[in-house]
Protein backbone atom coordinates (compact mmCIF):
# COMPACT_ATOMS: atom_id res chain seq x y z
CA UNK A 1 0.00 0.00 0.00
CA UNK A 2 1.36 3.42 -0.88
CA UNK A 3 1.79 6.13 1.74
CA UNK A 4 -1.15 7.97 0.15
CA UNK A 5 -3.25 4.81 0.58
CA UNK A 6 -2.34 4.60 4.25
CA UNK A 7 -3.39 8.22 4.86
CA UNK A 8 -6.53 7.76 2.76
CA UNK A 9 -7.61 4.85 4.96
CA UNK A 10 -7.50 6.93 8.15
CA UNK A 11 -10.98 5.77 9.20
CA UNK A 12 -9.62 2.20 9.37
CA UNK A 13 -6.77 3.05 11.73
CA UNK A 14 -6.99 1.52 15.23
CA UNK A 15 -8.31 3.78 17.98
CA UNK A 16 -6.92 4.07 21.48
CA UNK A 17 -8.24 6.12 24.39
CA UNK A 18 -6.05 8.26 26.62
CA UNK A 19 -6.76 10.10 29.86
CA UNK A 20 -4.34 13.00 30.12
CA UNK A 21 -3.51 16.16 32.02
CA UNK A 22 -2.41 18.39 29.11
CA UNK A 23 1.07 19.93 29.38
CA UNK A 24 1.47 18.65 32.96
CA UNK A 25 4.30 16.18 32.32
CA UNK A 26 8.02 16.50 31.83
CA UNK A 27 9.13 19.09 29.29
CA UNK A 28 5.55 20.40 29.01
CA UNK A 29 4.31 17.16 27.47
CA UNK A 30 0.99 15.63 28.45
CA UNK A 31 0.87 13.53 31.60
CA UNK A 32 -0.80 10.26 30.62
CA UNK A 33 -2.79 8.49 33.34
CA UNK A 34 -4.38 5.83 31.17
CA UNK A 35 -3.90 4.57 27.63
CA UNK A 36 -6.18 1.76 26.52
CA UNK A 37 -7.87 0.05 23.60
CA UNK A 38 -11.00 0.12 25.78
CA UNK A 39 -13.20 3.22 25.77
CA UNK A 40 -14.97 1.99 28.90
CA UNK A 41 -11.70 1.55 30.81
CA UNK A 42 -10.61 5.08 29.86
CA UNK A 43 -13.95 6.59 30.89
CA UNK A 44 -13.87 4.76 34.22
CA UNK A 45 -10.37 6.12 34.89
CA UNK A 46 -11.44 9.60 33.75
CA UNK A 47 -14.43 9.69 36.12
CA UNK A 48 -12.35 8.50 39.07
CA UNK A 49 -9.63 11.07 38.42
CA UNK A 50 -12.11 13.92 37.97
CA UNK A 51 -13.84 12.99 41.24
CA UNK A 52 -10.41 13.18 42.89
CA UNK A 53 -9.90 16.69 41.51
CA UNK A 54 -7.43 15.97 38.71
CA UNK A 55 -7.72 18.29 35.65
CA UNK A 56 -7.83 15.49 33.08
CA UNK A 57 -9.51 14.90 29.75
CA UNK A 58 -10.26 11.90 27.55
CA UNK A 59 -8.66 11.74 24.13
CA UNK A 60 -9.51 9.48 21.21
CA UNK A 61 -6.38 8.78 19.18
CA UNK A 62 -6.28 7.23 15.71
CA UNK A 63 -3.06 5.26 15.43
CA UNK A 64 -1.26 5.27 12.11
CA UNK A 65 1.16 2.52 11.15
CA UNK A 66 4.59 2.20 12.68
CA UNK A 67 7.69 0.95 10.81
CA UNK A 68 7.96 -2.84 10.71
CA UNK A 69 10.97 -2.61 13.06
CA UNK A 70 9.15 -0.42 15.60
CA UNK A 71 9.52 -2.75 18.60
CA UNK A 72 13.32 -2.78 18.43
CA UNK A 73 13.52 0.91 17.53
CA UNK A 74 11.26 1.93 20.43
CA UNK A 75 13.39 -0.17 22.80
CA UNK A 76 16.50 1.71 21.63
CA UNK A 77 14.79 5.06 22.24
CA UNK A 78 13.71 3.93 25.72
CA UNK A 79 17.28 2.90 26.58
CA UNK A 80 18.59 6.37 25.63
CA UNK A 81 15.78 8.29 27.35
CA UNK A 82 16.89 9.72 30.69
CA UNK A 83 13.25 9.97 31.84
CA UNK A 84 12.64 6.24 31.46
CA UNK A 85 13.32 4.14 34.58
CA UNK A 86 14.06 1.14 32.34
CA UNK A 87 11.13 -1.15 33.11
CA UNK A 88 10.08 -3.76 30.58
CA UNK A 89 8.39 -2.22 27.56
CA UNK A 90 4.67 -2.96 27.44
CA UNK A 91 2.71 -3.75 24.31
CA UNK A 92 1.99 -0.58 22.33
CA UNK A 93 -1.78 0.05 22.17
CA UNK A 94 -2.92 0.49 18.59
CA UNK A 95 0.46 -0.68 17.31
CA UNK A 96 0.39 -1.97 13.76
CA UNK A 97 2.50 -1.85 10.62
CA UNK A 98 1.58 -1.17 7.04
CA UNK A 99 1.13 -4.44 5.13
CA UNK A 100 3.48 -5.04 2.22
C-alpha positions as CSV (number, residue, x, y, z in Angstrom):
1,X,0.0,0.0,0.0
2,X,1.4,3.4,-0.9
3,X,1.8,6.1,1.7
4,X,-1.1,8.0,0.1
5,X,-3.3,4.8,0.6
6,X,-2.3,4.6,4.3
7,X,-3.4,8.2,4.9
8,X,-6.5,7.8,2.8
9,X,-7.6,4.8,5.0
10,X,-7.5,6.9,8.2
11,X,-11.0,5.8,9.2
12,X,-9.6,2.2,9.4
13,X,-6.8,3.0,11.7
14,X,-7.0,1.5,15.2
15,X,-8.3,3.8,18.0
16,X,-6.9,4.1,21.5
17,X,-8.2,6.1,24.4
18,X,-6.1,8.3,26.6
19,X,-6.8,10.1,29.9
20,X,-4.3,13.0,30.1
21,X,-3.5,16.2,32.0
22,X,-2.4,18.4,29.1
23,X,1.1,19.9,29.4
24,X,1.5,18.6,33.0
25,X,4.3,16.2,32.3
26,X,8.0,16.5,31.8
27,X,9.1,19.1,29.3
28,X,5.6,20.4,29.0
29,X,4.3,17.2,27.5
30,X,1.0,15.6,28.4
31,X,0.9,13.5,31.6
32,X,-0.8,10.3,30.6
33,X,-2.8,8.5,33.3
34,X,-4.4,5.8,31.2
35,X,-3.9,4.6,27.6
36,X,-6.2,1.8,26.5
37,X,-7.9,0.1,23.6
38,X,-11.0,0.1,25.8
39,X,-13.2,3.2,25.8
40,X,-15.0,2.0,28.9
41,X,-11.7,1.6,30.8
42,X,-10.6,5.1,29.9
43,X,-13.9,6.6,30.9
44,X,-13.9,4.8,34.2
45,X,-10.4,6.1,34.9
46,X,-11.4,9.6,33.7
47,X,-14.4,9.7,36.1
48,X,-12.3,8.5,39.1
49,X,-9.6,11.1,38.4
50,X,-12.1,13.9,38.0
51,X,-13.8,13.0,41.2
52,X,-10.4,13.2,42.9
53,X,-9.9,16.7,41.5
54,X,-7.4,16.0,38.7
55,X,-7.7,18.3,35.6
56,X,-7.8,15.5,33.1
57,X,-9.5,14.9,29.8
58,X,-10.3,11.9,27.6
59,X,-8.7,11.7,24.1
60,X,-9.5,9.5,21.2
61,X,-6.4,8.8,19.2
62,X,-6.3,7.2,15.7
63,X,-3.1,5.3,15.4
64,X,-1.3,5.3,12.1
65,X,1.2,2.5,11.1
66,X,4.6,2.2,12.7
67,X,7.7,1.0,10.8
68,X,8.0,-2.8,10.7
69,X,11.0,-2.6,13.1
70,X,9.2,-0.4,15.6
71,X,9.5,-2.7,18.6
72,X,13.3,-2.8,18.4
73,X,13.5,0.9,17.5
74,X,11.3,1.9,20.4
75,X,13.4,-0.2,22.8
76,X,16.5,1.7,21.6
77,X,14.8,5.1,22.2
78,X,13.7,3.9,25.7
79,X,17.3,2.9,26.6
80,X,18.6,6.4,25.6
81,X,15.8,8.3,27.3
82,X,16.9,9.7,30.7
83,X,13.2,10.0,31.8
84,X,12.6,6.2,31.5
85,X,13.3,4.1,34.6
86,X,14.1,1.1,32.3
87,X,11.1,-1.2,33.1
88,X,10.1,-3.8,30.6
89,X,8.4,-2.2,27.6
90,X,4.7,-3.0,27.4
91,X,2.7,-3.8,24.3
92,X,2.0,-0.6,22.3
93,X,-1.8,0.0,22.2
94,X,-2.9,0.5,18.6
95,X,0.5,-0.7,17.3
96,X,0.4,-2.0,13.8
97,X,2.5,-1.8,10.6
98,X,1.6,-1.2,7.0
99,X,1.1,-4.4,5.1
100,X,3.5,-5.0,2.2
